[in-house]
Amino acid sequence: MNLTGPLGARLRGLVTAGLLLVPVNASALEAVLTAPGASEELQDRLRQSSAALSASARGQDSPLELLSSALSDYRTLVQVLYDAGHFSPVVHIRLDGREAAAIDPFSTPARIERIEIAVDPGPAFRFGTARVEPLSAETRLSDAFAPGQPATTGAIRDAAQTGILGWREAGYAKARIGDQRIVVRHAPAELDAEIRLLPGPKLRFGQMVVQGDSDVRPEAIARIAGFPSGQVYSPDQVQRVGTRLRRTGAFALVSLTEHENPNPDGTLDFNATFEDLPKRRITFGAELSSRDGLDLSAIWIHRNLFGAAERLRLEATVRNIGGTEDIDGRIGFRLDRPDRLGPDDSIFYIGEAERRNRTHYQITRAVLGIGARRTFSDTLYAEAGVGFNYGDADDAYGSGRKFRYFGLRSTVEWDKRDNKVSATRGFYLNAGLDPFIGLSGSKSGARLTADGRAYWDFNTEGRFVLAGRLQIGSVLGPSQSEISPELLFFSGGAGTVRGQPYESLGLPVGGNIAGGKSFVGLSTEVRGKVTEKISLVGFYDFGTVGASSFITSGSDSHAGAGLGIRYDLGGLGPLRLDLAYPTSGNTDGGLQFYLGIGQAF
């Protein structure tokens, strides 16, 4: 029975108000739903939507609560059936054999032991007439909204929304539904849907009015936003303005709301409302491996440093605590200024000082530079910068070797992963070209790098994932002995080949090891969920290092394989433990373990 009349409204109101209290039903409750003629999918939707079927599981098992849930189900289940294209359904909800709608709320049963929901969905209706007009020149409605197609309320809503969006994309910001005529014809099981749209006037962007209590200066907000005043209205442009402001990292909330009424000159103003994020944030990180010991890191971020959404990032790292190498570390800063060049461009300043104590070389280095960042989309950006690089190194070619470079660093990143910290689908690509000009006797050349990653979940909703990674590196120009060891390539360790000691593979020079001019690394992982939080991983890594700028058949290589376990920490990514063993190459490292946060790649 479909409970939609005044009596039904009165009954639902009385029950929901809880005018009568009765004892809790102590016996086991039986609740069933039958829907002969309905598809399995539709039956599942009906069961999932029913409040009466889930009442006991939600702890609502008194007769009053069960009756209230049953009464609400009439409307809910009928709406589910309408959404599925069944417009002449019959719904019976019986409590111990009595129709719920006929039970007097002043005489609620002392107990309810059985809820039976019987649904006759009736025939599946099809569209007789399906019309939305007028439409903009570029709008094409879905084939699902056409005469002869299954008639569903979802298809009608989608068609109306598509029509309105088409007008809005053409500049008609105030397009809306003017009239609609929906006729259900039961005998032929057809539904006629006619919707009339009112496009309204074609509008241009007016002004962006800054509101809210933000510490970012209004003029800086305007430069970053690049609000397209005077251009024809476009919802994509509105979204682009919001994205530019959000990616500064200065705001917890960015809201752009169009004015209700256009201006007399055909422009439309917007209110921009902001809430600032806390100005400072401190984060800490740690990674532990059996050979390299403990690495600790800290990052301090200051947002809106000078009142124009600037972002200052300070980093400090201490490495090799308890490891086989001497303790070393790094400090650095990066200052981004998004208001300097334009809406999609920014300037950044970088500086760092580092001491690296590696098995095969030691270097003290410093870098100072300036660059620009161009954001093409939410997934694609490029950076280019220039700077000075100073280094003093001890390596296989001697002690106290000095390197002075003036360099250009360029990077392109394309990130199409579904999740940055634990991807299940998509790909990631980072490529860099770093030409360097030698100063004070240092040689000139160029360094090329690429890091590509891909992920497949085979339509398992992330429960089974195959992940692959390819790393490529090459140095062009001088010989190995004329290049700073930080620019050369080694293989081994968590970032390249697990199971092999960190940077254990290089090229023999006398009785020592130097880095190579080329590198190729391959990694594969098979990830499978055991529970919603726990996953098991099997992996295989391979790395090769060459003496020339490109890998040849004679280049030395090594490999490692192992098993890992992941525990999902939510937004931080998984807690990672990997156990790996060398499978090829000359090493005496034995079993290695790695502990960290986030996937290996």
N, C-alpha and C positions, 0 to 999 in steps of 0.2 A: 504494500500500500504506500502510495506517495503522499507524505504528510506535508502539505503546503498551504492549506487554508487557514482562516482565522482561528479555528478550533485548535489546529496543530500548533500554531504560534503560542496560543494561550497555555496549552499543555506543556510545551517545552519551557516556557517561562516559569511556570509553577514548579516544574521538576528541578530546573536548574537553580532556582532560588532556594531549594532545600527546605521546603515548608514542613516536611514530615521526616522524622528520624526513625529508623528501624534498625533492628539488630543486624550484625554482620552475619553473612551466610557462612556457616561453618563447614558445609559439605563441599566436596569437590565439584567445580563448575565444568560442565561440558558445553563447548561452543563450536558450532559447525556452520559452514556456508556451502550451499549447493547452488550451481548455476548451469543447469543443462543447456547445451547449445552455445555456451560461451567458450571462447578459445582459452587454452591454458594460460596464456599471457594475461587475458582480461580477468580470469579468475584470480590470478596472483595479485593483480592490481586491486581487485575488490577486497581480498583478504587483508592486504597491507593497508588499505584505507579505512577499514572498519575499526571504529573505536570500541564497539561492543566485543569484538573478538580479542582485542588486546587489553581490555579493561582489567582482567584478573592479573595479567603479567605486570600491569602498572600499579598494582596494589589497590585498585578500585573494585572491590568485590562485594560491597554492601548492595542490597536490593535497590536502594535509591540511586546509587551510582551506576548500576547496571542498566536501570531503566533510562536514566539520563543519556547514557552512551547509546543505547538502542534508538532512542528518539532522534538523536543527532545523526545517526547513520542513514536515515531515510534520505535526507538531502544530500549527504556525502556520496552515497552509492549511486544515486540517480545522476549526480554530476559526473561521476566516473564513467557511467554508461553513456551519457551525452557526449563526453569527450571522445569516447570510442565509436561514436556514430550510431548508437542505439537510442532512438528518440521515442519509443513506445514501450518502455520497460515496465515490469510489475515487480515490486519489491515487498516481500513479507518478512517481518522480523517478529518472531514469536518467542516469548519468555514462558517456559513450561507450557507450551501449547497455546498461549493467549497472545493475540496481536498486541504488540507494544503500544501502538497508537490508541488502542481501545482501553488501556488500563487507566483507571481513575487514579490520579496522583495522590488523592487523599486516602486511597485504600491500597497502598503499595503492598505486594505480597510479603509475608514474613521472611521468605527465603526464595531464591531463584537457583535452580539446579541445572537448567539447560537453556541455552540460547541457540535458536535455529534461524538462520537467515536463508531464505529461498528467493532466488533471483531468476526471473524470466526476462532475458535481455530483449526479446522481440527481434524483429528483422534488423539487419544492418542497412541503414539508409544510404542512399546515394544522392549526389547533387542533381537536381533538375535544372535549376538556374543557378549560375555562379558568376556574379558580376561585381566588380569594384570599379568605379569610374567617378571622375576622370582620372587618368593616370598620366604621369609625366612621360616625356618621349623616351626616356631611357629605362623605364620600369618594366620589368617582366615578372609576372606572377608565377608562382610554382605550378607545375602541372597537377599537383594534388588538389588545386582549387579549380575544378573544371566540371562541366556536365558529365555525368556518368561515373565520376570518381567517388570513392567512399566519403560520405559527408561526416565531418567531425567538427566540433567546436574549435579544436586547435587549428584546423585548416582555415577556418573563417578568420580567427584572430590573426594568424600569420599573414593572410592575404591583406587584411586591413592595415596591419603594421607595415607590410612591404610597400603598400601604396603611399602611406604617410611618409615613410622614410625616403621613398623616391622623390617626392616633392621637396622634402627638406634638403636632400642632397643637391637638388636643382636650385636651391636658394630660397625656398618658400618655408621659412622657419616656423610659421604659425599654422601649417597644414593640420587639419583635424577631420574627424568624422562628422559629417553634417546630418546624415539620416541613414537608417538601416531598416531593412524589411526582411524578416526571417519567417518563412511559412513552412510548417511541417505538414506534408500530405501523407496521411497514414496508409491509405489504400494502395498506392503504388510504392510506398516506402521511399519517398523522395523528399528532399529538403531544398527549398528555394532560398538563396541568400543574395540580396542586393544591397550594396553599401555605396552611399554617396559621399564623396570626399569634398571638402572645401579647402582648396590650396591656400587661399589668402594672397596677400601681395608678395612679390619678390623683394627680398630685403638685402641690405648690405650691413657689414659689421660696423657698429658705432664705436663706443668707448668702453674700456674695461675700468670699472669703478672698484678700487681696492678697499676692502672692508676687513674687519677683524683686527685683533691686537697682535700684530707681527712686528718683530724687531728688524726685519729686513726692510730697507728703505723703499718707498713706493717707486722711485725712479729706477732702482735696481730691478725690482719686480717687473716693471714695464720692459726693460731691456732684455731680460731673460725670457719673458713670455713671448715677445714678438707678436703681440696681438694684432691681427690683420685689419685694422681700421680701414674702412672704405672698400674692402673687397666684398664680393658676393658671398653671402652666408653659406657656410658648409659645416656640417657636424664633424667632419674629419679635422677641420681646422681648429674647432673647439677642443677636440681631444688632444690635438698636437700641442696646443698651448698648455693644457693641464699636464701633459707628460713632461714638457720642458721644465715646468716649475717643480714637479715632484722629483725629478732626477737630480736636482741640486742636493737633495738629502737634508735640506733645512726645515722642511715642513712635515708635520704629522698629518695635516689635512689641507687639501687644496680643493675648493669647490667653486665651479663656474656655473652661474645661474643666469639664464637670459631673462630680461625684463618681460613683464606680462604684455605690455603694449609697445609697439614700435614707435620711433620718433616720427614727427610729421615729415621729415626729409627722407623717409624710407630706410633709416638705419635702425639697428637694434643694439641696445647697450646690454652689457653683462655686469653682474656683480661677481667679484672675485673675493672669496673668503678664505682666510688662512689661519692655521694654528701651528705654532712653531714646535719643533722637536726640542728636547733638552739640548742645551748648547754643547755639553761635553758627554763623551762616552769612552769608557775604558774596557778593553777586552784582553783576555789572556789565552794563550795556547800552549800546548805541550805535545811532544812526540818522543817516543821512546823506541830504541832499537837495541838489539843485543850487542852490536859492535860499536855503534856511534854514541851510545849513551843517551842522555836526556837533553833535548832541545827545549828551551823556554822562550816564549815571545810575549810581548805586550804591545798593544796599539792604543794610542790616545788620540781621539778625534775631537776637534773643536769646530763646531758649526757656526756659520755666520760670524766669522772672526772680526770683520770690519764693518758689518752692517749691510753687505751686499751678497749674502748667501755664499761667502767664501767657505772653503772646507780645508782645514789644516789637519794633516795626518802625520803623527810622529810614531815611529816604530823603533823597537829595540829587541834584539835577539841575542841570547847566550846559547852557544852550542857545545856539544861534546862533553857535557857534564858526566863524569864517570865513564867516558868512552876511551878508546884506544889512542885517540889523538889529543893534542893540547886543547884546552878551552880557548874558544875564539868567540867573535860576536860581530854585531853590526848595529849601527844606529842610522836613522835616515828620516827625512821629512819630504812631504809633498804638499804644496799649496795650490788648490784649484780655485780659479776666479771665473765663474760662469757668466759674469756680466760684461766681460771685456770686449769680445769680438762680435757677438751676435747671438741670436736665439739658439742656434744649434752648434755653436763653437765656444770654446773656452781656452784660457791660457793656464798653464801650470808651471810651477817652479819645483825643481827637485834637487836634493842634495843627500849624500850619504858618505859615511866613513866606515870601513870594514877591515877586520883582520881575519884572514882565513888561514887556519893551520890544517893542511891536508897531509895525507900520507906521502904524497909525491911532490908537493910544493907548498910554500908559504908565501903570502902576499899581504902587504898593507896597501890599501887603495882608498881613493877618495874621488867623488864625482860631484860636479855642480853643473846644472843645466836649466834650460827654459824650453818650453814646447807649447804646442797647440793641439787641441783635441776636436775632432769633428764627429758629431753623432748623426748618422744617417737614418737610424731607426732604433727601436728598442733592442734590436738584436745585432746591429752592425755599427761599429765605430772604427775610427782610425786616429792614430797619434803620430806626430813628427816633432822631434826636438833636436836641439844642438847643445853641446856642452863640452867641458874639459874633463879628462880622465887622467888621474895620476896613480902610478903603481910602482912599488918596490917589491921585487920578488926573489925568492930563492927556489930554484927548481933543478931539474936534471941537467940544465945547461950552465949552471953556475949560481953564485951567490951575489946578492946586492945588485941585481939587474934592474935597471930603471926603464920605465915605459911612460911616455907622455903622448896623449892623443887629443886631438880635437875631432869630435865625431858627430855624425848625424844618425839619430835613431828613429826608425819608423816602424810602426806596428799596425796591423789590421786584425781585428777580432770579430768573428762572426759566430754568434752563440744561439743555436736553435734547440737547445736542450729543454725538456719539459721541467726539469728541476736542476738548479745549478749545483746543489750539494749531493744529490743522489739521483742522477738521471736514469730514466728507463726508456726514453725515446728521443730521437733527434740526433743532432751532431754539434760539434764545437770545432772551430778552426782558429788558430792564432799563428800568424806569420810575421816575421820581422826581417828587415834589411838594415844593417848597421854599417855604413861605410865609415872608415876612420882614417884621419890624416895624421901621420907621425910627426911629432915635434921633438926637437933636441936630439936628433939622431935616430928616433924610433921610425920603423917602417910603416908605410901606408897599406891599406887593404880593405876588405869588407867581410862581414860575417852575416850569414843567412841562417835562419832557423824557421822551423815549422812544427806545429803540434796539432795533429788532427785526431778527433775522437768521434766514435759513432756508437749508437745504442739501439738495440732492437728488443722489443718485449713480446713479439709474436702474438699480439692480441690477448695477452694473459693479464692485462691490467697491472703490469709491473711485478707479477709474482715470479716470472722467469725472464731473466734479462741476459742477453749476450752483448758484451761490451768489447770494443777494440780500440787500440791506440797506435798511431804511427808518429814517431818523432824523427826529424831530419835536421842535420846541422852541417854547415860547411864554412870554411874560412878560405877566402881567395886572396892571393897576393904573396906575401913573404913566406919564407920557409918556416918550419916549426920553431927553430931556434931563435927566430927574429920576432916572435909573437908572444905577447903577454900570456902566461899560463891560464889566466881567467878567461881568455877567449878561445882556448882549445877545448877539446871534448874528451871526457872520460865516460866510462859506463860502469854501472853497478850501484846498488842501493835502492831505497824506496822509490825514487823518482824515475828509475830506468829499469834495472833488472833486480828484482827481489831474489834473495837467495845467494847473491854475490855481494861481497863486502863493498862498501861505498867507494866509488871511483877506483875500483880495483883493476879495471881494464884500461890500459893505455898502450903506449908504444915503447919498447925497450931502448934506452939510450945508455950505453955502457952498462953499469950495474944498477941504473935507476930507471924510472918510468916517467915518460912525458905524455902530455895529452896529444890527441890526434887532430888533424885538420878536417876530418869528416866523421859523421856519426849517423847511424840509423838504429832506431829502437822500435821493437814491436812488442805489444802487450795484448793479451786476451784474457777476459774474465767471463765465467759463467756464474750468474748470481741467481739463487733460488730462495724464495721465502719459505721458512718453516712455520713461522707464526706471523702475525701482523707486525711484530717488533724485531724478530730474529731472522737473519738470513745466513745461508752458507754460501761460500764462494770458492771456486776452483780457478787457478790462474796459471798462466805460462808467460814468461818474459824472455825476450831475446835482445841482445845488443851487440853491435859491431863498431869498431873504431878503425879509421884508415889514416895512412900517412900523407896521402894526397888530398886534394879538395873534394874528391868524390870516392865513395866506397868502391873497392875493386874485389875481385874474387880471392885475392890473397890477404884481405884484411882480417885481423884477429877478431874473434867473436866469443861470446859466452852466453849462457842461458840459465834460467832458474824456474822452478815451479813449486806450487804449494797449495795450501788450503787456508781459508780465512773464515772468520765469523764476524757478523755485523749486528749491532744493536741500535735500532733507530732512536735517535734523540730528538726527532721532530725537525724544527727549522735549522738546527745546527748540522744536520746530516747524521750519519751513523757513527757510533763508536766502533773503531776498526781494530781487529787483531789478525795479523797474518803470520803464518809459519811457512817458511820457504827453504828450499834446499837446492844447491847448485846441480844442474843436470848436464852441463858441458862447460868446457873452459878449464884453465889451470888455476885452481884456487884451493886453499886449505881452510876456507872459512867455516865449512860445515853448516849446520842448521842455523838459520837466522830468524828472528822474530821482529815484528814491527807493530807498534801500538800508536794509534792516532785517532783524530776525529775527521770524518769525511771519507768519501770513497777514495781509493788509490788514484783514480782518474775518472 
